[in-house]
Amino acid sequence: MTRILLKNLTKRFGNVVAVNNLNLEVKDKEFMVLLGPSGCGKTTVLRCIAGLETQDEGEIYVGDTLVNDLPPKERDVAMVFQSYALYPHMTAYENIAFPLKVKAAAESEIDQRVKRVADLLKITNLLDRKPKQLSGGEAQRVALGRALIREPKAFLMDEPLSNLDAKLRIYMRAELKRLQKDLGITTIYVTHDQVEAMTMADRVALLNQGVLQQIGSPEELYQHPSNLFTAGFIGSPPMNFIDCHLTKEDEKIYLDTGILKLPLEDYLAGIPKGRNIGEEFVLGIRPEDITLEKKEKKDAIQGEVFTLEPLGSEVIVDIKIGETIFKIKENATFRAEVGEKIWLTFRKDKIRIFDKKSGTTLL
Amino acid sequence: MKIRINKKLLMVFTTFIAIVIVVMLVFPIYVIIISSFSPKTSVFQPFEFIPREITLKVYNDVLFGPMSRFVPRLVNSLIVSLLSLAITLILVIPSAYAFSRFKFVGRNSLLYGYFAFNQFAGGMGLAGLIALYAILNYFNLLNSLVILALIYASGGVPFNTWLLKTYFDTIPKDFDEAALVDGASYLDIMFKVLLPIAKPGIATVAVFTFMGSWSEFIIAQTILLSDENYTLPLELNQLLASPATNWNVFAATSLLYAIPVIVMYLFAQRYLQAGLAMGGVKR
């Protein structure tokens, strides 16, 4: 049973707070992805767990052991680096064997285990090669092998796929996920790529500026973002946002976006009582929750086609309304000319409303 | 068309200059080589571009002759150079590793101290030499090959530490960290991971140190008092200083003296190639 528990973890570099009071529990055998933009502190968290950085405050448990003051080698975790960090003077075999060599394991045992791991990763034919003779994907597997051989309590992976080309990355994504499930080793995986996070994770912990934004299954984060940051970060293309404020007209209260007025009673649940007229909110809607019509339609908003981004299986249509650009997902068959007039309808049940000041999701 | 002629002329001119420079550089070496194979004690009376007579007698005399001092001097030179090389590597490798990888109290002051030492030590010249002589004399340490090796090593340690530290700095820390997580100790990291990667840097330090000790004259002249402790540069000087210099003997000794340097260079050349650190990390 290896769970990893972070309690009030804080790490500063000079005046910069890289990780701010992070609480996180990674369950046994779970594939947890730490997601966030560059500089959000996700790699720092990983390095604190590995023992490569010393936290300023808080506690780190690997299994039931408090590892705060333990050196990396006593934490029994293995790490895969973004650069792979394969020792250039050693063959793939020697690289994989290294963790056992420094433990002074018996040669026969080393040989047996290296071969088993190589077999598992299908790299038996590469064992005699030096790192510079390996392709990106092969080097990646050797690096994984070096992590696997110790049979550690947990895997820490720091953007391990980011140096691979797009095709191989998609392939390795599935491979890695399957391997993790087969081995049942608790894994923390750091990435800035939300597609990687969504496709691989059991749960995603989203970080921004050292602060945990939300933790949950990929679907939860997508469907129920807890704040503006999560809503904007998860999803490709991202959610469309429009600033709006409360207005009163004919004794009725509306959310006014400038291009669209939504009667508040439809959204009452999300807006706490006691809000004043003029108070500001942000309205959000995902690209797939807007439909386009070429003919004028009641309650639809008029815009003009700004550009089309065909993706093969679908097309992303950029629509300009006033100064705002909306991104909308359409079927691949959708055709329109740039500059053409078009009408947008929002799926009202999919509209999200956020508090502009705090960013909290209200609806 | 005009420009093309000018270009051609320029090429002819620069080639001519290059040839002149090469001849100027190679000519003395050529003279030394033909002298060493000449039975005559002086090649200049009269000078022969292509010698009429070639003999290996001089080499035989220098190496095996009854009067030969070459072999014992060679042994002295090798003792001093290899010892100073060993001392340098033992001191420089761990300190360069520490300077490159760890933060400790006084790290920067020490580094700048080393730098300052490099700048001033050479400039002290004669005063330093006299002081060195006085100190060694006081402690009765003159005329010792071991002491000479220690002086050579200590003189080179600051510069070589800087040099190797700079090389270690270019090796990504990912290697250290990967090894650390893999369960390696700091000694493991130094010996099993960084040293093999740093071979080019270490080879550079080794070549510098060996060549420095091998060719040093002034300090050796100052502290080595008796003939039997003389190193090869002092021997060469003696050959020159004798009233009737045998130029062919001097030439043969010079060429033999150069052989270890060439061997050392050829040996180190394999490692003097950069790029060994590439391949393990993707950037």
Interface residues (C-beta under 8 A of the other chain):
Chain A: A50 G51 L52 P71 P72 K73 V77 A78 M79 F81 Q82 S83 Y84 A85 L86 Y87 P88 H89 F98 P99 K101 V102 K103 K130 P131 K132 Q133 G136 A139 R146 R150 N163
Chain B: P172 D174 F175 E177 A178 A179 L180 V181 D182 G183 A184 S185 D188 K192 V193 P196 I197 L276 A277 M278 G279 G280 V281 K282 R283
